[in-house]
Amino acid sequence: MSILETIIIAIVEGLTEFLPVSSTGHMIIAQNLLGVESTEFVKAFTFIIQFGAILSVVVLYWKRFFQLNHTPAPEGADCVKRFLHTFDFYWKLFVAFIPAAVLGLLFSDAIDAMLESVGVVAVMLVLGGIFMLFCDRIFNKGSEDTPFTEKRAFMVGLFQCISMIPGVSRSMATIVGGMSQGLTRKAAAEFSFFLAVPTMFGATLYKVYKILKTGGMEMIMDNMTTLIVGNAVAFIVAMLAIKGFIKYVQKYGFKAFGWYRIIVGGLILVMMAAGFDLQIM
């Protein structure tokens, strides 16, 4: 890949990773418009630059990520409950992370097989878009006073598992999951960002491990400049996307993202019908 292609693909990753629009669908279009061949390195590149996107969340929400709960623990709490109370933020992230981690390890090969289907991505983009046209009406009862319990965190984690179907969008699944548990749009979106850190970090590490296990160290070292540029661009763009998304969704909701998904999914279906050899990066 050239530096220009690297920058463009990293911009697409940074823009779409945290928005409810499916980064996979956009990667398919970007790859084919640029004429980038889906080599082993290109596939690895799209996973590794997620590190840059992950870092953007940590930097933007630095205080939230590294702040313990110093409020008094419930009266009569034992040492375990006091510990979990202090590390409340991390505990709930862990609880929400468990479903995807377990299913991801158990069904890794099946998920990889589904990721080869461009048709599945396109159809899920359209279906998810139709759902998003109405999700504000369905889940518009969120309150800032809703307590975010372990049970609610686990339910969001279950919703995240739906995003293992390519084209669904991890962001969309977890935001809808949060809203279904009584969270506001902002709170649901922010927890979606937080949950992305362990989820994407774990998935990316696993992919890198598989690459290294099959002798891919030389491939990574030979393309280190490309990887550094890609991560840097994804980091900057993702920060801007997150800031803009939070402001937009608080004011306008998700309807526009629904129409956008339908258009992108429809475009992929049209390209497939026209005979384009579409591949997933």
Protein Blocks (a to p, Z undefined) as FASTA:
>chain_A
ZZklmmmmmmmmmmmmmpcnbjmlmmmmmmmmnopacdfklmmmmmmmmmmmmmmmmmmm
mmmmmcccfbdcdehiafklmmmmmmmmmmmmmmmmmmmmmmmmmmmmmmmmmmmmmklm
mmmmmmmmmmmmmmmmmmmmbcfklccdfklmmmmmmmmmmmmpghkbpmlmmmmmmmmn
opafklmmmmmmmmmmmmmmmmmmmmmmmmmmnopmmmmmmmmmmmmmmmmmmmmmmmmm
mmmmmmmmmmnommlmmmmmmmmmmmmmmmmmnopacddZZ
